Amino acid sequence: MARIAGIQIEKDSKGHMTYARINLKKHKDLLPYLEQKGAIDEDDFEKEWKDGITGDELRIRLHKRIDKWEWKPEQR
């Protein structure tokens, strides 16, 4: 079996391959596979970023909300 830099195979006491240690800096191409298998979860920031709104959408929502406020003149 050829040795690949950045990947180490660990064997149990009987010599069976049981674990693989992968340097993800060297093998970034494996990240989509690991995400598909559920080994890597998206962090909270990425999840919230997908559900985010644009600056224009934010401005429109704010104006709609502010327009609903009842303004009362200040009494001095």
N, C-alpha and C positions, 0 to 999 in steps of 0.2 A: 504494500500500500504506500502510495506516495505521501510525503510529508508536505503540508501546506503551511506556510508562515501565517501565524495568527489563529490557528486552529489546533487545539490539543484534545486528544481523545483519552478519556480515563476508562480504565478497566476495573472490574471487580476482582475479588480474590481468585475466581476461577478463570480469569482471563477474558471474560466476555466484555465487549464494549458497552458501557452503561451511560456515560456522559460525554458531552462535547463542550469544550470551553472555546468560545469564539470571540475574538477581538473585533468588536463592531466598528472600530475606527478604520480597520483595514478592510473589513467586509461589509460595507454599508449596503451593498446590494441584497443582503439577507434580511434587512429590516422589514420590507414589505411582507416577506414570507412569515416572519415571526409575528407581525401584527395580525396577519390573516389567521394564524393558528391560535391567537389570543394570548401569546406569551408576553406581548408588550401592549399596554393600554395607553390610550391618549391621556396626556395630563389634563388637568382641569382647565388650564388656560386655553388649550387647543379646542376643547369641547365648547367652551363659552365663546371663543372667537368665531367658530362656525355659525353660532346662533346670533352673532352680533349684527348691528345695523350700521349703515353708512352715516357719515356726517350729515348729509342732506336729509336722510330719514329722521335722524335725531332732531334736527332743526324743525322739521315739519311737525313731529310729535310734540315737541315743546310748545310750539306756537298754538297748536290745537288745544293743549292743556291750559295754557295761559289764557286763551280766549274764553275758556269756560269759567274762569275766576270772576267773582263779583267784586268790583273795585269800589271801595268806599273812600270818599275824600277824608283826609285827615282833619280832625277838629283841633284847633289850638286854643 
